[in-house]
Amino acid sequence: MLTLHDLVQKFKISDCDWLYLDNTNKSKKKKVSLSEFNKQKEILYILLSFICKNIIIPLIKYHFYVTETIPYKYKLFYYRQDLWKKMCLPIYKKFTSTIFKEVKNVIVIYA
């Protein structure tokens, strides 16, 4: 599982000019105060968290089915949605035909 900490591990805040709160530090790359550094870090974390939660994860969910298998404990497998449906359809049809039976002319009474 990728955490926010893992994501920013090799990320240099000093390389992000847009994170500088004071324009004078931007060009000279001066050392910033601890409070400014913490604010830069907070802004970066918020942005990366937003990108992951609202862009990357929904894109993956929309285009792929993600699963794991028993032989490969923590390894994830990504299947395209259309391929996953093709793989599951025969199993689904067999399962539903043996377990369920069609019910006709049923009157439902609500209590």
Secondary structure, DSSP 8 states (H G I E B T S, - for coil): ---HHHHTTT--GGG-GGG-SSHHHHHH-----HHHHHHHHHHHHHHHHHHIIIIIHHHHHHHEEEEE-SSSTT-EEEEEHHHHHHHHHHHHHHHHHHH-----S------
